[in-house]
Amino acid sequence: MRKLKWAAALAGGMAMAAVAVPGLAEETAKVTPGTETCNVVGVYGTIALVVCPDAKTDAQYIAAGQEACEPIAVRNVCNAWIWRNESRAARVLPMEGHQLDSVTALWINRQGQLKVCARDGCYAGQNR
């Protein structure tokens, strides 16, 4: 299990942006994670299985997905499957149906696209 340290990097980058852009500090407080941690609980080729129990915003899911994909992407190809509920997260592939149905978000690295499953659907045939 590998802890993601994206919270510090994201907070540092946004803090610098807040200094450069007046009024961004209030927005940063809404987006910047505090003590949230994400864990990579499995890596299978270019697929990362990630648990982020405290993530709530698209920016937090994107940061977690990008960090999980950084060391494993091949030609920028990587998908990070993200769960908020640790007990429902897959640890191995292939995923079981209930694990797939419990996915919170999917980061598609090559396209730079985040899908929040409840809002966007994460896979073909998924019931939203």
Sine and cosine of phi, psi and omega as CSV:
sin_phi,cos_phi,sin_psi,cos_psi,sin_omega,cos_omega
0.00,0.00,0.74,-0.67,-0.04,-1.00
-0.86,-0.50,0.81,-0.59,0.05,-1.00
-0.98,0.20,0.69,-0.72,0.07,-1.00
-1.00,0.05,0.67,-0.74,-0.01,-1.00
-0.94,-0.33,0.53,0.85,-0.04,-1.00
-0.95,0.32,-0.40,0.92,-0.04,-1.00
-0.88,0.48,-0.71,0.71,-0.01,-1.00
-0.92,0.39,-0.67,0.75,-0.01,-1.00
-0.91,0.40,-0.68,0.73,0.00,-1.00
-0.91,0.41,-0.69,0.73,0.01,-1.00
-0.89,0.45,-0.68,0.74,0.00,-1.00
-0.90,0.44,-0.70,0.71,0.00,-1.00
-0.91,0.42,-0.65,0.76,-0.01,-1.00
-0.95,0.30,-0.56,0.83,0.03,-1.00
-0.89,0.45,-0.64,0.76,0.04,-1.00
-0.91,0.41,-0.63,0.78,0.02,-1.00
-0.91,0.41,-0.59,0.81,-0.02,-1.00
-0.90,0.43,-0.55,0.83,0.03,-1.00
-0.94,0.35,-0.63,0.78,-0.07,-1.00
-0.98,0.21,-0.46,0.89,-0.07,-1.00
-0.85,-0.53,0.95,-0.31,0.01,-1.00
-0.86,0.51,0.64,-0.77,0.03,-1.00
1.00,0.02,-0.16,0.99,-0.03,-1.00
-0.99,0.16,-0.30,0.96,-0.03,-1.00
-0.86,0.50,-0.66,0.75,0.01,-1.00
-0.90,0.44,-0.67,0.75,0.02,-1.00
-0.92,0.39,-0.60,0.80,0.02,-1.00
-0.88,0.48,-0.64,0.77,-0.01,-1.00
-0.88,0.48,-0.52,0.86,-0.01,-1.00
-0.98,0.22,-0.47,0.88,-0.12,-0.99
-0.98,-0.20,-0.59,0.80,-0.12,-0.99
-0.94,0.35,0.82,-0.57,0.06,-1.00
-0.94,0.34,0.52,-0.85,0.02,-1.00
-1.00,0.02,-1.00,-0.04,-0.03,-1.00
-0.96,-0.27,0.26,0.96,-0.03,-1.00
-0.88,0.47,0.57,-0.82,0.07,-1.00
-0.76,-0.65,0.53,-0.85,0.09,-1.00
-0.85,-0.53,0.55,-0.84,0.00,-1.00
-0.81,-0.59,0.72,-0.69,0.18,-0.98
-0.99,0.13,0.89,-0.46,-0.07,-1.00
-0.97,-0.23,-0.10,0.99,0.05,-1.00
-0.20,-0.98,0.58,-0.81,0.07,-1.00
-0.72,-0.69,0.80,-0.59,-0.01,-1.00
-0.73,-0.68,0.99,-0.10,-0.05,-1.00
0.90,0.43,-0.92,-0.40,0.00,-1.00
-0.95,-0.30,0.46,0.89,0.05,-1.00
-0.87,-0.48,0.80,-0.60,0.05,-1.00
-0.93,-0.38,0.68,-0.73,0.09,-1.00
-0.96,-0.29,0.87,-0.50,-0.19,-0.98
-0.80,-0.60,0.65,-0.76,0.10,-1.00
-0.91,-0.42,0.83,-0.56,0.02,-1.00
-0.77,-0.63,0.99,0.14,-0.10,-0.99
-0.90,0.43,-0.42,0.91,-0.08,-1.00
-0.96,-0.27,-0.06,1.00,-0.03,-1.00
-0.94,0.33,0.66,-0.75,-0.03,-1.00
-0.73,-0.68,-0.33,0.94,-0.09,-1.00
-0.92,-0.39,0.36,-0.93,0.07,-1.00
-0.83,0.55,-0.66,0.75,-0.02,-1.00
-0.87,0.50,-0.62,0.79,0.01,-1.00
-0.94,0.35,-0.66,0.75,0.04,-1.00
-0.91,0.41,-0.65,0.76,0.01,-1.00
-0.88,0.47,-0.74,0.68,-0.01,-1.00
-0.88,0.48,-0.67,0.74,0.02,-1.00
-0.91,0.42,-0.69,0.73,0.01,-1.00
-0.90,0.43,-0.68,0.73,0.01,-1.00
-0.89,0.45,-0.69,0.72,-0.02,-1.00
-0.93,0.36,-0.61,0.79,0.02,-1.00
-0.92,0.40,-0.59,0.81,-0.04,-1.00
-0.99,0.16,-0.42,0.91,-0.10,-1.00
-0.76,0.65,-0.76,0.65,-0.06,-1.00
-0.99,0.14,-0.20,0.98,-0.11,-0.99
-0.90,-0.43,-0.16,0.99,-0.05,-1.00
-0.91,0.42,0.69,-0.73,0.09,-1.00
-0.89,-0.45,0.88,-0.48,-0.10,-0.99
0.79,0.61,0.62,0.79,0.04,-1.00
0.94,0.34,0.17,0.99,0.02,-1.00
-1.00,-0.01,0.85,-0.53,0.05,-1.00
-0.18,-0.98,0.62,-0.79,0.15,-0.99
-0.85,-0.53,0.71,-0.70,0.08,-1.00
-0.91,-0.42,0.91,-0.41,0.06,-1.00
-1.00,0.01,0.80,-0.59,-0.15,-0.99
-0.85,-0.53,0.76,-0.65,0.08,-1.00
-0.89,-0.47,0.54,-0.84,0.16,-0.99
-1.00,-0.03,-0.53,0.85,-0.03,-1.00
-1.00,-0.05,0.93,-0.36,-0.08,-1.00
-0.89,0.45,-0.58,0.82,-0.05,-1.00
-0.95,0.31,-0.31,0.95,0.02,-1.00
-0.99,-0.17,-0.09,1.00,-0.08,-1.00
-0.97,0.25,0.58,-0.81,0.10,-1.00
-0.97,0.26,0.59,-0.81,0.07,-1.00
-0.92,-0.38,-0.32,0.95,-0.02,-1.00
-0.67,-0.74,0.33,-0.94,0.10,-0.99
-0.94,-0.34,0.54,-0.84,0.01,1.00
-0.96,0.27,0.44,-0.90,0.03,-1.00
-0.96,0.26,0.48,-0.87,0.14,-0.99
-0.99,0.12,0.35,-0.94,-0.05,-1.00
-0.81,0.58,-0.69,0.72,-0.02,-1.00
-0.92,0.39,-0.50,0.87,0.05,-1.00
-0.95,0.32,-0.67,0.74,0.04,-1.00
-0.90,0.44,-0.64,0.77,0.02,-1.00
-0.93,0.36,-0.33,0.94,-0.03,-1.00
-1.00,-0.08,-0.01,1.00,-0.01,-1.00
-0.87,0.50,0.71,-0.71,0.02,-1.00
-1.00,0.04,-0.71,0.71,-0.06,-1.00
-0.49,-0.87,0.34,-0.94,0.04,-1.00
-0.72,-0.69,0.84,-0.54,0.07,-1.00
-0.99,-0.15,0.85,-0.53,0.04,-1.00
-0.96,-0.27,0.98,-0.18,-0.19,-0.98
-0.89,0.46,-0.74,0.67,-0.09,-1.00
-0.87,0.50,-0.63,0.77,-0.01,-1.00
-1.00,0.03,-0.14,0.99,-0.05,-1.00
0.87,0.49,0.68,0.74,-0.13,-0.99
-0.82,-0.57,0.71,-0.70,0.09,-1.00
-0.95,-0.30,0.73,-0.69,0.14,-0.99
-0.89,-0.45,0.86,-0.51,0.12,-0.99
-1.00,-0.03,0.89,-0.45,-0.24,-0.97
-0.85,0.53,-0.69,0.73,-0.02,-1.00
-0.91,0.42,-0.45,0.89,-0.06,-1.00
-0.99,-0.14,-0.70,0.71,-0.18,-0.98
-0.95,-0.32,-0.28,0.96,-0.17,-0.99
0.97,0.23,0.66,-0.75,-0.07,-1.00
-0.94,-0.35,-0.29,0.96,-0.01,-1.00
-0.46,-0.89,0.37,-0.93,-0.03,-1.00
-0.87,0.49,0.72,-0.70,0.04,-1.00
1.00,0.08,-0.01,1.00,-0.01,-1.00
-0.95,0.33,0.69,-0.73,0.11,-0.99
-0.99,0.11,0.82,-0.57,-0.01,-1.00
-1.00,0.07,0.00,0.00,0.00,0.00
